[in-house]
Amino acid sequence: MITTPDGTVDVNGRSGPLGGPADQQRLRSLRETASVVLVGAGTVRAESYRAPSRSDLRIAVVTQSCNLDFSSGLFTSGAGLIVTTTTAPTVPVDSIRAGSTVVDLPAIISQLPAGIVHVEGGPQLNAAMLEADVVDAINLTVSPHLSGYRAASLSAPPHALRQFSLVDFRREDDFVFVRYERNRNAQ
Ligand SMILES: NC(=O)c1ccc[n+]([C@@H]2O[C@H](COP(=O)([O-])OP(=O)(O)OC[C@H]3O[C@@H](n4cnc5c(N)ncnc54)[C@H](OP(=O)(O)O)[C@@H]3O)[C@@H](O)[C@H]2O)c1
């Protein structure tokens, strides 16, 4: 996730204006290490997700409504798959289902390809992941931009307090890249 110093994560519904070349490179390198990207449907719709450049990378889209554009390149390429409940509508692409009323995220994660699950937001999905306590690490970019636009913060609805430890930070151009890892001893 990228955030402004005052906690805004988008400008008029898009995160792109907050970023820059250093941030885009950071995102590419994080995707390189991932076996799968997990992302909320709101982000896929807002950011018009496309097929990833890595042909073996799956993009797992978390949704309850299953209201997505299945004619988009994300899905026609075979990269996109749906993560939802057992009671959600049928979809014309691969799906993983767990939980009847809400998506059972721990059960879903255990069915994803082994390796690093790289979560790309957005705020609603982040909150559900934190509530389920399935976040091991957070890679955060602090943007030098201040937009004055405030729609969402890193994790939207309330969730339990989770303690993380700072394990890495570095500066590039005017961006700061921070990595936190879950400190399960503290909370
Ligand atoms: N700054 C950044 O790095 C960054 C990163 C990502 C997104 N964003 C911004 O965040 C905004 C989108 O926010 P958002 O909160 O709507 O994002 P989101 O979490 O990606 O999307 C919310 C939607 O995803 C589905 N969803 C999320 N968690 C779910 C769960 N646990 N179970 C079932 N469905 C779940 C639901 O889809 P259905 O409605 O289909 O049921 C829900 O309406 C955009 O403006 C985007 O630009 C910023």
The ligand as a Tripos MOL2 file, in Angstrom:
@<TRIPOS>MOLECULE
LIG
   48    52     1     0     0
SMALL
NO_CHARGES

@<TRIPOS>ATOM
      1 N1         -2.8860    3.4330   -1.8680 N.am      1 LIG1
      2 C1         -2.8840    2.1550   -2.1800 C.2       1 LIG1
      3 O1         -1.8270    1.4980   -2.1480 O.2       1 LIG1
      4 C2         -4.1690    1.4850   -2.5510 C.ar      1 LIG1
      5 C3         -4.1840    0.1110   -2.7430 C.ar      1 LIG1
      6 C4         -5.3890   -0.5080   -3.0550 C.ar      1 LIG1
      7 C5         -6.5430    0.2520   -3.1850 C.ar      1 LIG1
      8 N2         -6.4750    1.5780   -2.9960 N.ar      1 LIG1
      9 C6         -7.6860    2.3890   -3.1470 C.3       1 LIG1
     10 O2         -8.7090    1.8930   -2.3300 O.3       1 LIG1
     11 C7         -9.9630    2.2160   -2.9360 C.3       1 LIG1
     12 C8        -10.8670    1.0030   -2.8620 C.3       1 LIG1
     13 O3        -11.2160    0.8120   -1.5120 O.3       1 LIG1
     14 P1        -12.0760   -0.4170   -1.0130 P.3       1 LIG1
     15 O4        -12.1040   -0.4050    0.4530 O.co2     1 LIG1
     16 O5        -13.3510   -0.4700   -1.7860 O.co2     1 LIG1
     17 O6        -11.1650   -1.5970   -1.5180 O.3       1 LIG1
     18 P2        -11.2190   -3.1600   -1.5480 P.3       1 LIG1
     19 O7        -10.9970   -3.7370   -0.1990 O.co2     1 LIG1
     20 O8        -10.2830   -3.5360   -2.6280 O.co2     1 LIG1
     21 O9        -12.6750   -3.5150   -2.0800 O.3       1 LIG1
     22 C9        -13.8040   -3.6590   -1.2970 C.3       1 LIG1
     23 C10       -14.6440   -4.6900   -2.0010 C.3       1 LIG1
     24 O10       -13.8810   -5.8990   -2.1380 O.3       1 LIG1
     25 C11       -14.6300   -7.0000   -1.7280 C.3       1 LIG1
     26 N3        -14.1190   -7.4310   -0.4330 N.ar      1 LIG1
     27 C12       -13.1100   -6.8840    0.2990 C.ar      1 LIG1
     28 N4        -12.9070   -7.5880    1.4040 N.ar      1 LIG1
     29 C13       -13.8050   -8.5930    1.3880 C.ar      1 LIG1
     30 C14       -14.1030   -9.6750    2.2520 C.ar      1 LIG1
     31 N5        -13.4090   -9.8760    3.3850 N.pl3     1 LIG1
     32 N6        -15.0920  -10.5110    1.9190 N.ar      1 LIG1
     33 C15       -15.8060  -10.3440    0.7850 C.ar      1 LIG1
     34 N7        -15.5730   -9.3390   -0.0840 N.ar      1 LIG1
     35 C16       -14.5820   -8.4810    0.2180 C.ar      1 LIG1
     36 C17       -16.0750   -6.5290   -1.7040 C.3       1 LIG1
     37 O11       -16.4330   -6.6250   -3.0650 O.3       1 LIG1
     38 P3        -17.9280   -6.7590   -3.6370 P.3       1 LIG1
     39 O12       -18.4960   -5.3790   -3.4970 O.co2     1 LIG1
     40 O13       -17.7080   -7.1490   -5.0600 O.co2     1 LIG1
     41 O14       -18.6450   -7.7690   -2.8250 O.co2     1 LIG1
     42 C18       -15.9090   -5.0760   -1.2580 C.3       1 LIG1
     43 O15       -16.9900   -4.2590   -1.6430 O.3       1 LIG1
     44 C19        -9.7000    2.6420   -4.3570 C.3       1 LIG1
     45 O16        -9.9070    4.0280   -4.4370 O.3       1 LIG1
     46 C20        -8.2330    2.3190   -4.5580 C.3       1 LIG1
     47 O17        -7.5950    3.2660   -5.3590 O.3       1 LIG1
     48 C21        -5.3270    2.2130   -2.6720 C.ar      1 LIG1
@<TRIPOS>BOND
     1     1     2 1
     2     2     3 2
     3     2     4 1
     4     4     5 ar
     5     4    48 ar
     6     5     6 ar
     7     6     7 ar
     8     7     8 ar
     9     8     9 1
    10     8    48 ar
    11     9    10 1
    12     9    46 1
    13    10    11 1
    14    11    12 1
    15    11    44 1
    16    12    13 1
    17    13    14 1
    18    14    15 2
    19    14    16 1
    20    14    17 1
    21    17    18 1
    22    18    19 2
    23    18    20 1
    24    18    21 1
    25    21    22 1
    26    22    23 1
    27    23    24 1
    28    23    42 1
    29    24    25 1
    30    25    26 1
    31    25    36 1
    32    26    27 ar
    33    26    35 ar
    34    27    28 ar
    35    28    29 ar
    36    29    30 ar
    37    29    35 ar
    38    30    31 1
    39    30    32 ar
    40    32    33 ar
    41    33    34 ar
    42    34    35 ar
    43    36    37 1
    44    36    42 1
    45    37    38 1
    46    38    39 2
    47    38    40 1
    48    38    41 1
    49    42    43 1
    50    44    45 1
    51    44    46 1
    52    46    47 1
@<TRIPOS>SUBSTRUCTURE
     1 LIG1         1 GROUP 0 **** ****
